[in-house]
Amino acid sequence: MPGRPPWLDDAVWIERQRAVITSDAGAVILRGGLRSGKTTALIARALRHARCADAEGAVYMIANTAVGAGRLRSMIGASDAGGGIEVRTVHELATQVLRALDTSDDWTLSTSDADRSRVRRILSDLGYRDLSDRPYDVWREIRSRRADGRHPRVPPSFPLTDDEMTEAMEMYRASLDRTRTLDPPGLLVRATDAMEGNERQPVPVRHLFIDDAENLSPVEVGFLRVLEPDSVTVAMNPDASVMASLGADPSEVAEWVSEGPPPQDIDLDSPESGTPILDTAQRVLRDAAGRDAGAGNEAAAIQMFTAPSATAERERVAQAVRELIDREECAPGDVAVLAPTASLRDECAATLREKGVPVDVLGSPWHAQEAILDILSYLFVLANPRDNAHLFRVINRPSRGIGRKTKERLRTYAEENTLSAWDAIDRARSEGALSSRARRVLGRFRDLMEPLIEKARRVPAVETARAVLADTELLTPVTRGRTREQIEREEQIERFLHTLPDEGDIDALRAFLDRAALGYAPGQPDGMDNCRRAMPCDARRCWRRSDGGSRWPFLAGHRPPCFRGRKVAAADGAKSRRRGPGSGTMSDRFRRTAL
């Protein structure tokens, strides 16, 4: 059948793919580089197991990210057997397990932004105010150590010593415990402990398939191990782990899969060798050369460097962009800087701005607007009042007279007494701590929230959210009359309310908040709308992908690219349109300014 995807068309499978797909081995390691066909073989093998009539138990496929899970769902959805496969991220599966086994439901998942703020506060308390402004390197090292489970010595270029790093990690762990929040490594450790101490299996996994297994960390492997699947198939490129800086270790995966009978280890021949980054760069430049007969060779246009730290990496990229602009080889809008994560993207943007480069970051979808984040933070507080990150966001939204100094005194008082801010308010009122005015305004906030917390446990999430809007006056205009901005804000919130569960109680709300913390866009069960992308302001309307494919996560510059004679598919079902004449395509420019 013409147009059939390769994982459904056995006529296009090569011999080694067919060996994987038809194998009855209980453990299979599938190795291959970029575009080697390993994901095709993995999906086809999963579909084969899903079709087996005697398959008792679930078939699970694991992706690294919410976006990757959405991509896999769309791929397996083309088959009639796709409904028999559950696609999850490791953290999503761990959340499902922990919610089923852990009876103490007053915990919530932390977010990367909240964790970096936590690290920023710790560095400030330790006296490193210069680092507290840019906590990314320390946060990444903490995350890597917690995900790795080991404590290697810090590199010579790292801003903290081993002892200082150990102290920062202890303060970080204490902050998570005090606020009853779980970061991703903590979630996995707690879910693993719950599984090991419980005979009940809340998630019956018989066949487990893992894509991009080289990006799994030791704690992720430890969690998957206690699921005790009957068969495991992993697809991996051990030489190209993009999550190595966050604790990923491909050797842990191979060791786990090899614990039982010797696995079937198949190496697919990749049509092109190298790393994914270099392969992609070469492909972009080769495509550009095909359209431009005068293009130079691609090897000369690609530069590769290794930086000792994330800070050095950002500085090197920002300096290269600055030099290109100073030499008038390009305008800011001609340079694209791609980052693997949203957090690193934001750090790159800050470094570029420090170099005087105009930057436009497009990576916040509609649900990341301020109005949506406010009400989402309220819901997090209702599910877990001890979640300091979200509580301090809403404690003075709208204004209640709780200013910066009052919040700082409350935070200090809570830390001195090893309490969350929520518990500290209650103790300060009973013991007469803080000033009388602070006790009064903070007490009013607690009195406002307590009935909402009780309501959230009984009614659907959408009713809870509407009660929050009414009782907190979050939508009350700050000026007389309704401005255009106020109307847009109300529309954004109403759109958000339609994504909330309209049935159930606090359990449904917690499930919604778990998905939000894991990176899924509200109302997007497959996570495809959560693609992080960045474009110049004027280019947003013309660079869209209607097929749900990958989007660029970061772009420096304001001048929009020109798409000469290219038909561009518009989003939201709008009609396609052609761009007018310009100075060349994005690929042409990327060839000239590849970094």
NORZITA-V633473 format. One record per pair of residues at least 12 apart in sequence whose C-alpha atoms are under 10 Angstrom apart, sorted by the first residue. I is the first residue (numbers start at 1). J is the second residue. Records with the same first field share a line. If there is no record, write none. Layout:
# NORZITA-V633473
I->J ; J
This chain:
# NORZITA-V633473
4->78
5->40 ; 75 ; 76 ; 78 ; 79
6->37 ; 40 ; 41 ; 43 ; 44
7->21 ; 37 ; 39 ; 40 ; 41 ; 42 ; 43 ; 44 ; 45 ; 47 ; 75 ; 76 ; 78 ; 79
8->40 ; 41 ; 43 ; 44 ; 47 ; 75 ; 76 ; 78 ; 79
9->44
10->44
13->37 ; 40 ; 41 ; 44
14->37 ; 41 ; 268
15->268
16->30 ; 37 ; 38 ; 41 ; 266 ; 267 ; 268 ; 269
17->30 ; 36 ; 37 ; 38 ; 39 ; 40 ; 41 ; 42 ; 44 ; 45 ; 266 ; 267 ; 268
18->41 ; 44 ; 45
19->41 ; 45 ; 264 ; 266
20->38 ; 41 ; 42 ; 44 ; 45 ; 233 ; 264 ; 265 ; 266 ; 268
21->40 ; 41 ; 42 ; 43 ; 44 ; 45 ; 46 ; 47 ; 48 ; 49
22->41 ; 44 ; 45 ; 48 ; 49
23->45 ; 264
24->45 ; 49 ; 231 ; 264
25->231 ; 232 ; 233 ; 261 ; 262 ; 263 ; 264
26->207 ; 229 ; 230 ; 231 ; 232 ; 233 ; 257 ; 260 ; 261 ; 262 ; 263 ; 264
27->207 ; 208 ; 230 ; 231 ; 232 ; 233 ; 234 ; 256 ; 257 ; 258 ; 259 ; 260 ; 261 ; 262 ; 263 ; 264 ; 265
28->42 ; 209 ; 231 ; 232 ; 233 ; 234 ; 235 ; 254 ; 257 ; 258 ; 262 ; 263 ; 264 ; 265 ; 266
29->210 ; 213 ; 232 ; 233 ; 234 ; 235 ; 236 ; 253 ; 254 ; 257 ; 258 ; 263 ; 264 ; 265 ; 266 ; 267
30->42 ; 211 ; 213 ; 233 ; 234 ; 235 ; 236 ; 237 ; 264 ; 265 ; 266 ; 267 ; 268
31->212 ; 213 ; 214 ; 234 ; 235 ; 236 ; 237 ; 238 ; 265 ; 266 ; 267 ; 268 ; 269 ; 270
32->235 ; 236 ; 237 ; 238 ; 239 ; 266 ; 267 ; 268 ; 269 ; 270 ; 271 ; 273
33->235 ; 236 ; 237 ; 238 ; 239 ; 240 ; 267 ; 268 ; 269 ; 270 ; 271 ; 272 ; 273 ; 274 ; 275 ; 276 ; 279
34->236 ; 237 ; 240 ; 270 ; 271 ; 272 ; 273 ; 274 ; 275 ; 276 ; 277 ; 279 ; 280
35->269 ; 270 ; 271 ; 272 ; 273 ; 276 ; 279
36->237 ; 267 ; 268 ; 269 ; 270 ; 271 ; 272 ; 273
37->235 ; 268 ; 269 ; 270 ; 271
38->211 ; 212 ; 234 ; 235 ; 236 ; 237 ; 266 ; 267 ; 268 ; 269 ; 270
39->72 ; 210 ; 211 ; 212 ; 234 ; 235 ; 236
40->75 ; 235
41->235 ; 268
42->61 ; 209 ; 210 ; 211 ; 233 ; 234 ; 235
43->61 ; 72 ; 75 ; 76 ; 82 ; 85 ; 209 ; 210 ; 211
44->76 ; 79
45->209 ; 233
46->59 ; 60 ; 61 ; 76 ; 81 ; 82 ; 84 ; 85 ; 207 ; 208 ; 209 ; 233
47->59 ; 76 ; 79 ; 80 ; 81 ; 82 ; 83 ; 84 ; 85
48->81 ; 82
49->81 ; 84 ; 85 ; 206 ; 207
50->80 ; 81 ; 82 ; 83 ; 84 ; 85 ; 207
51->80 ; 81 ; 82 ; 84 ; 85
52->81
55->206 ; 207
56->204 ; 205 ; 206 ; 207
57->84 ; 203 ; 204 ; 205 ; 206 ; 207 ; 229 ; 230
58->84 ; 85 ; 86 ; 203 ; 204 ; 205 ; 206 ; 207 ; 208 ; 229
59->83 ; 84 ; 85 ; 86 ; 87 ; 204 ; 205 ; 206 ; 207 ; 208 ; 209 ; 229 ; 231
60->84 ; 85 ; 86 ; 87 ; 88 ; 89 ; 93 ; 203 ; 204 ; 205 ; 206 ; 207 ; 208 ; 209 ; 210 ; 229 ; 232
61->73 ; 85 ; 86 ; 87 ; 88 ; 89 ; 90 ; 207 ; 208 ; 209 ; 210 ; 211 ; 233 ; 234
62->86 ; 87 ; 88 ; 89 ; 90 ; 91 ; 92 ; 93 ; 208 ; 209 ; 210 ; 211 ; 212 ; 213 ; 224 ; 234
63->87 ; 88 ; 89 ; 90 ; 91 ; 92 ; 209 ; 210 ; 211 ; 212 ; 213 ; 215 ; 216
64->88 ; 89 ; 90 ; 91 ; 210 ; 211 ; 212 ; 213 ; 214 ; 215 ; 216 ; 243
65->88 ; 89 ; 90 ; 91 ; 92 ; 518 ; 519 ; 520 ; 527
66->87 ; 88 ; 89 ; 90 ; 91 ; 92 ; 515 ; 518 ; 519 ; 520 ; 521 ; 525 ; 526 ; 527 ; 528 ; 529 ; 530 ; 531
67->89 ; 519 ; 520 ; 521 ; 526 ; 527 ; 528 ; 529 ; 530 ; 531 ; 532 ; 548 ; 549 ; 550
68->87 ; 88 ; 89 ; 211 ; 212 ; 526 ; 527 ; 528 ; 531 ; 550
69->86 ; 87 ; 88 ; 89 ; 211 ; 525 ; 526 ; 527 ; 528
70->87 ; 88 ; 89 ; 520 ; 524 ; 525 ; 526 ; 527 ; 528 ; 529 ; 530 ; 531 ; 548
71->87 ; 526 ; 527 ; 528 ; 548 ; 549 ; 550
72->87 ; 88 ; 211 ; 526
73->85 ; 86 ; 87 ; 88 ; 526 ; 527 ; 528
74->526 ; 528 ; 548
85->207 ; 208 ; 209
86->205 ; 208
87->209 ; 210 ; 526
88->210 ; 526
89->210 ; 518
90->184 ; 188 ; 210 ; 216 ; 220 ; 221 ; 223 ; 224
91->183 ; 184 ; 185 ; 187 ; 188 ; 191 ; 220 ; 223 ; 514 ; 515 ; 518
92->184 ; 187 ; 188 ; 514 ; 515 ; 517 ; 518 ; 519
93->188 ; 191 ; 203 ; 223 ; 224
94->184 ; 187 ; 188 ; 189 ; 190 ; 191 ; 192 ; 195 ; 203 ; 220 ; 223 ; 224
95->108 ; 109 ; 184 ; 187 ; 188 ; 190 ; 191 ; 511 ; 514 ; 515 ; 518
96->191 ; 202 ; 203 ; 511 ; 514
97->188 ; 190 ; 191 ; 192 ; 194 ; 195 ; 201 ; 202 ; 203 ; 227
98->187 ; 188 ; 190 ; 191 ; 192 ; 193 ; 194 ; 195 ; 202
99->191 ; 202 ; 507 ; 510 ; 511 ; 514
100->191 ; 194 ; 200 ; 201 ; 202 ; 203
101->191 ; 194 ; 195 ; 197 ; 198 ; 200 ; 201 ; 202
102->190 ; 191 ; 194 ; 195
105->180 ; 383 ; 384 ; 506 ; 507 ; 510
106->180 ; 181 ; 382 ; 383 ; 384 ; 385 ; 386 ; 387 ; 510
107->177 ; 179 ; 180 ; 181 ; 182 ; 380 ; 383 ; 384 ; 385 ; 386 ; 387 ; 510
108->179 ; 180 ; 181 ; 182 ; 183 ; 187 ; 380 ; 381 ; 383 ; 384 ; 385 ; 386 ; 387 ; 510 ; 511 ; 513 ; 514 ; 517
109->176 ; 180 ; 181 ; 182 ; 183 ; 184 ; 186 ; 187 ; 380 ; 384 ; 387 ; 510 ; 513 ; 514 ; 515 ; 516 ; 517 ; 518
110->176 ; 179 ; 180 ; 181 ; 182 ; 183 ; 184 ; 186 ; 187 ; 380 ; 387 ; 389 ; 390 ; 514 ; 517 ; 518
111->181 ; 182 ; 183 ; 184 ; 389 ; 516 ; 517 ; 518 ; 519
112->139 ; 143 ; 183 ; 184 ; 342 ; 343 ; 517 ; 518 ; 519
113->342 ; 343 ; 389
114->183 ; 387 ; 388 ; 389 ; 390
115->135 ; 136 ; 139 ; 143 ; 172 ; 175 ; 176 ; 181 ; 182 ; 183 ; 389
116->132 ; 134 ; 135 ; 136 ; 137 ; 138 ; 139 ; 140 ; 343
117->132 ; 133 ; 134 ; 135 ; 136 ; 139 ; 389
118->132 ; 135 ; 139 ; 171 ; 172 ; 175 ; 176 ; 388 ; 389
119->131 ; 132 ; 134 ; 135 ; 136 ; 138 ; 139 ; 140 ; 142 ; 168 ; 169 ; 171 ; 172 ; 175
120->132 ; 133 ; 134 ; 135 ; 136 ; 138 ; 139
121->133 ; 135 ; 171 ; 172
122->135 ; 167 ; 168 ; 169 ; 171 ; 172 ; 175
123->135 ; 138 ; 164 ; 168 ; 171
125->168 ; 171
126->164 ; 167 ; 168 ; 171
128->159 ; 160
131->159 ; 160
134->311 ; 347 ; 350
135->347
136->310 ; 311 ; 343 ; 344 ; 346 ; 347
137->158 ; 159 ; 309 ; 310 ; 311 ; 344
138->158 ; 159 ; 160 ; 165 ; 168 ; 169 ; 310
139->168 ; 169 ; 172 ; 246
140->245 ; 246 ; 247 ; 310 ; 344
141->154 ; 158 ; 165 ; 169 ; 245 ; 246 ; 247
142->165 ; 166 ; 168 ; 169 ; 172 ; 173 ; 246 ; 247
143->169 ; 183 ; 184 ; 185 ; 186 ; 245 ; 246 ; 247
144->185 ; 217 ; 243 ; 244 ; 245 ; 246 ; 247 ; 248
145->169 ; 185 ; 245 ; 246 ; 247
146->169 ; 173 ; 183 ; 184 ; 185 ; 186 ; 189 ; 217 ; 218 ; 219 ; 246 ; 247
147->184 ; 185 ; 186 ; 188 ; 189 ; 216 ; 217 ; 218 ; 219 ; 220 ; 246 ; 247 ; 248 ; 249
148->185 ; 216 ; 217 ; 218 ; 219 ; 220 ; 244 ; 246 ; 247 ; 248 ; 249
149->185 ; 189 ; 217 ; 218 ; 219 ; 247
150->218 ; 247
151->165 ; 166
153->165
155->308 ; 309
156->308
157->308 ; 309 ; 312
158->308 ; 309 ; 310 ; 311
173->186
174->415 ; 418
175->387 ; 388 ; 415 ; 418 ; 419 ; 420
176->387 ; 388 ; 420
177->386 ; 418 ; 419 ; 420
178->386 ; 387 ; 388 ; 414 ; 415 ; 418 ; 419 ; 420 ; 421 ; 423
179->384 ; 385 ; 386 ; 387 ; 388 ; 389 ; 418 ; 419 ; 420 ; 421 ; 422 ; 423
180->384 ; 385 ; 386 ; 387 ; 388 ; 420
181->384 ; 386 ; 387 ; 388 ; 389
183->517
184->219 ; 220 ; 517 ; 518
185->217 ; 218 ; 219 ; 220
186->219
187->219 ; 220 ; 223
188->219 ; 220 ; 221 ; 222 ; 223 ; 224
189->219 ; 220 ; 222 ; 223
190->223
191->223 ; 226
192->219 ; 220 ; 222 ; 223 ; 224 ; 225 ; 226 ; 227
193->223 ; 226
194->226
195->223 ; 226 ; 227
196->223 ; 226 ; 227
201->226 ; 227 ; 228
202->227
203->227
204->227 ; 228 ; 229
205->224 ; 227 ; 228 ; 229 ; 230 ; 231
206->227 ; 228 ; 229 ; 230 ; 231 ; 232
207->228 ; 229 ; 230 ; 231 ; 232 ; 233
208->224 ; 227 ; 228 ; 229 ; 230 ; 231 ; 232 ; 233 ; 234
209->229 ; 231 ; 232 ; 233 ; 234 ; 235
210->232 ; 233 ; 234 ; 235 ; 236
211->233 ; 234 ; 235 ; 236 ; 237
212->234 ; 235 ; 236 ; 237 ; 238 ; 240 ; 241 ; 242 ; 250
213->233 ; 234 ; 235 ; 236 ; 237 ; 238 ; 241 ; 248 ; 249 ; 250 ; 252 ; 253 ; 254
214->234 ; 235 ; 236 ; 237 ; 238 ; 239 ; 240 ; 241 ; 242 ; 243 ; 244 ; 248 ; 249 ; 250 ; 251 ; 252 ; 253 ; 254
215->236 ; 237 ; 238 ; 240 ; 241 ; 242 ; 243 ; 244 ; 245 ; 246 ; 247 ; 248 ; 249 ; 250 ; 253
216->241 ; 243 ; 244 ; 246 ; 247 ; 248 ; 249 ; 250 ; 251 ; 252 ; 253
217->243 ; 244 ; 246 ; 247 ; 248 ; 249 ; 250 ; 251 ; 252 ; 253
218->247 ; 248 ; 249 ; 250 ; 251 ; 252 ; 253 ; 256
219->247 ; 248 ; 252
220->247 ; 248 ; 252 ; 253
221->248 ; 249 ; 250 ; 252 ; 253 ; 254 ; 255 ; 256 ; 257
222->252 ; 253 ; 256
224->253 ; 256
225->253 ; 256 ; 257
231->257
232->256 ; 257 ; 263
233->257 ; 263 ; 264 ; 265
234->253 ; 254 ; 257 ; 265
235->266 ; 267
236->250 ; 253 ; 254 ; 267
237->250 ; 267 ; 275 ; 276
238->250 ; 251 ; 253 ; 254
239->274 ; 275 ; 276
240->274 ; 275 ; 276 ; 277
241->275 ; 276
242->275 ; 276 ; 277 ; 340
243->340
245->309 ; 310
277->304
278->299 ; 302 ; 303 ; 304
281->298 ; 299 ; 301 ; 302 ; 590 ; 591 ; 594 ; 595
282->297 ; 298 ; 299 ; 301 ; 302 ; 591
283->298
284->298 ; 587 ; 588 ; 590 ; 591 ; 594
285->297 ; 298 ; 299 ; 301 ; 302 ; 587 ; 588 ; 589 ; 590 ; 591 ; 592 ; 594
286->298 ; 587 ; 591
287->587 ; 588 ; 591
288->585 ; 586 ; 587 ; 588 ; 589 ; 590 ; 591 ; 592
289->587 ; 588 ; 591
291->585 ; 587 ; 588
292->588
295->588 ; 591 ; 592
296->591 ; 592
297->591
298->591 ; 592 ; 594
300->594
301->590 ; 591 ; 592 ; 593 ; 594 ; 595
302->591 ; 592 ; 593 ; 594 ; 595
303->594 ; 595
304->595
305->317 ; 595
310->344 ; 347 ; 348
311->344 ; 347 ; 348 ; 351
313->348
314->344 ; 345 ; 347 ; 348 ; 349 ; 350 ; 351 ; 352
315->348 ; 351 ; 352 ; 354 ; 355
316->351
317->337 ; 348 ; 351 ; 352 ; 595
318->337 ; 348 ; 349 ; 350 ; 351 ; 352 ; 353 ; 354 ; 355 ; 356 ; 357 ; 556
319->351 ; 352 ; 355 ; 357
320->593 ; 595
321->335 ; 336 ; 337 ; 352 ; 355 ; 357 ; 556 ; 593 ; 595
322->352 ; 355 ; 356 ; 357
324->593
325->357
329->592 ; 593
330->589 ; 592 ; 593
331->357 ; 557 ; 558 ; 559
332->357 ; 358 ; 359 ; 360 ; 536 ; 555 ; 556 ; 557 ; 558 ; 559 ; 560
333->357 ; 358 ; 359 ; 360 ; 535 ; 536 ; 555 ; 556 ; 557 ; 558 ; 559 ; 560 ; 561 ; 589
334->536 ; 555 ; 556 ; 557 ; 558 ; 559 ; 560 ; 561 ; 562 ; 586 ; 588 ; 589 ; 590 ; 592 ; 593
335->555 ; 556 ; 557 ; 558 ; 559 ; 561 ; 586 ; 589 ; 590 ; 592 ; 593 ; 594 ; 595
336->534 ; 535 ; 536 ; 552 ; 553 ; 554 ; 555 ; 556 ; 557 ; 586 ; 589 ; 590 ; 593 ; 594 ; 595
337->349 ; 534 ; 552 ; 553 ; 554 ; 555 ; 556 ; 557 ; 594 ; 595
338->533 ; 534 ; 552 ; 553 ; 554 ; 555 ; 556 ; 595
339->532 ; 533 ; 552 ; 553 ; 554 ; 555
340->532 ; 552 ; 553 ; 554
341->532 ; 553 ; 554
342->363 ; 364 ; 531 ; 532 ; 533 ; 553 ; 554
344->554
345->361 ; 363 ; 532 ; 533 ; 534 ; 553 ; 554 ; 555
346->361 ; 363 ; 554
348->554 ; 556
349->361 ; 554 ; 555 ; 556
352->556 ; 557
353->556
357->556 ; 557 ; 558
358->556 ; 557 ; 558 ; 559
359->535 ; 536 ; 554 ; 555 ; 556 ; 557 ; 558
360->534 ; 535 ; 536 ; 537 ; 554 ; 555 ; 556 ; 557 ; 558 ; 559
361->533 ; 534 ; 535 ; 536 ; 537 ; 553 ; 554 ; 555 ; 556 ; 557 ; 558
362->532 ; 533 ; 534 ; 535 ; 536 ; 537 ; 540 ; 552 ; 553 ; 554 ; 555 ; 556
363->530 ; 531 ; 532 ; 533 ; 534 ; 535 ; 551 ; 552 ; 553 ; 554 ; 555
364->530 ; 531 ; 532 ; 533 ; 534
365->521 ; 529 ; 530 ; 531 ; 532 ; 533
366->492 ; 493 ; 495 ; 496 ; 521 ; 522 ; 529
367->492 ; 493 ; 495 ; 496 ; 516 ; 521 ; 522 ; 523 ; 530
368->521 ; 522
369->489 ; 492 ; 493
370->489 ; 492 ; 493
371->474 ; 475 ; 488 ; 489 ; 490 ; 491 ; 492 ; 493 ; 496
372->489 ; 490 ; 492 ; 493 ; 494 ; 495 ; 496 ; 497
373->390 ; 393 ; 394 ; 493
374->390 ; 393 ; 394 ; 397 ; 398 ; 474 ; 493
375->394 ; 397 ; 465 ; 466 ; 468 ; 469 ; 474 ; 493 ; 496 ; 497
376->390 ; 394 ; 465 ; 496 ; 513 ; 516
377->389 ; 390 ; 391 ; 392 ; 393 ; 394 ; 513
378->390 ; 391 ; 393 ; 394 ; 395 ; 397 ; 449 ; 452 ; 453 ; 464 ; 465 ; 468 ; 469 ; 472
379->391 ; 452 ; 453 ; 456 ; 461 ; 464 ; 465 ; 468 ; 509 ; 510 ; 512 ; 513
380->509 ; 510 ; 513 ; 514 ; 517
381->393 ; 394 ; 422 ; 449 ; 452 ; 453
382->449 ; 450 ; 451 ; 452 ; 453 ; 454 ; 455 ; 456 ; 457 ; 464 ; 465 ; 468 ; 506 ; 509 ; 510
383->453 ; 454 ; 456 ; 457 ; 506 ; 507 ; 509 ; 510 ; 513
384->422 ; 453 ; 510
385->420 ; 421 ; 422 ; 423 ; 446 ; 449 ; 450 ; 453
386->419 ; 420 ; 421 ; 422 ; 423 ; 424
387->420 ; 421 ; 422
388->411 ; 420 ; 421 ; 422
389->421
391->420 ; 421 ; 422
392->407 ; 408 ; 410 ; 411 ; 421 ; 422
394->445 ; 472 ; 474
395->407 ; 441 ; 442 ; 445 ; 446 ; 449
396->441 ; 442 ; 445
397->472 ; 473 ; 474
398->472 ; 473 ; 474 ; 475 ; 476 ; 478
399->472 ; 474 ; 478
400->441 ; 442 ; 444 ; 445 ; 472
401->437 ; 438 ; 441 ; 442
402->437 ; 438 ; 440 ; 441 ; 442 ; 445
403->438
405->438
406->434 ; 435 ; 437 ; 438 ; 439 ; 441 ; 442
407->421 ; 438 ; 442
409->434 ; 435 ; 438
410->422 ; 424 ; 425 ; 428 ; 433 ; 434 ; 438 ; 439 ; 442
411->424 ; 425
412->424
413->425 ; 427 ; 428 ; 433 ; 434
414->427 ; 428
422->442 ; 445 ; 446
423->446
424->442
425->438 ; 439 ; 440 ; 442 ; 443 ; 445 ; 446
426->439 ; 442 ; 443 ; 446
427->439
428->442 ; 443
429->442 ; 443
445->472
448->468 ; 471 ; 472
449->468 ; 471 ; 472
451->471
452->464 ; 465 ; 467 ; 468 ; 471 ; 472
453->468 ; 506
454->506
455->467 ; 505 ; 506
456->468 ; 505 ; 506 ; 507 ; 509
457->504 ; 505 ; 506 ; 507 ; 508 ; 509
458->504 ; 505 ; 506 ; 507
459->502 ; 503 ; 504 ; 505 ; 506 ; 508 ; 509
460->500 ; 501 ; 502 ; 503 ; 504 ; 505 ; 506 ; 507 ; 508 ; 509
461->497 ; 499 ; 500 ; 501 ; 502 ; 503 ; 504 ; 505 ; 506 ; 507 ; 508 ; 509 ; 510 ; 512
462->496 ; 497 ; 498 ; 499 ; 500 ; 501 ; 502 ; 503 ; 504 ; 505 ; 509
463->497 ; 500 ; 501 ; 502 ; 503 ; 505
464->500 ; 502 ; 505 ; 506 ; 509
465->493 ; 496 ; 497 ; 500
466->493 ; 494 ; 497
469->493
475->487 ; 489 ; 490 ; 493
495->522 ; 523
496->522 ; 523
497->522 ; 523
498->522 ; 523
499->512 ; 521 ; 522 ; 523 ; 524
500->512 ; 513 ; 522 ; 523
501->523
515->527
519->531
528->548 ; 549 ; 550
529->548
531->548 ; 549 ; 550 ; 551 ; 552 ; 553
532->550 ; 551 ; 552 ; 553 ; 554
533->550 ; 551 ; 552 ; 553 ; 554 ; 555
534->551 ; 552 ; 553 ; 554 ; 555 ; 556
535->551 ; 552 ; 553 ; 554 ; 555 ; 556 ; 557 ; 558 ; 559 ; 560 ; 561
536->554 ; 555 ; 556 ; 557 ; 558 ; 559 ; 560 ; 561
537->557 ; 558 ; 559 ; 560
538->558 ; 559 ; 560 ; 561
539->558 ; 559 ; 560 ; 561 ; 562 ; 563
540->560 ; 570
541->568 ; 569 ; 570 ; 571
542->560 ; 561 ; 562 ; 563 ; 567 ; 568 ; 569 ; 570 ; 571 ; 576 ; 577 ; 578 ; 579
543->560 ; 561 ; 563 ; 568 ; 569 ; 570 ; 571
544->568 ; 569 ; 570 ; 571 ; 572
545->568 ; 569 ; 570 ; 571
546->568 ; 569 ; 570 ; 571 ; 572 ; 573
547->569 ; 571
560->586
561->582 ; 583 ; 584 ; 585 ; 586 ; 587 ; 589
562->579 ; 580 ; 581 ; 582 ; 583 ; 584 ; 585 ; 586 ; 589
563->578 ; 579 ; 580 ; 581 ; 582 ; 583 ; 584 ; 585 ; 586 ; 587
564->578 ; 579 ; 580 ; 581 ; 582 ; 583 ; 584 ; 585 ; 586
565->577 ; 578 ; 579 ; 580 ; 581 ; 582 ; 584 ; 585
566->578 ; 579 ; 580 ; 581 ; 585
567->579
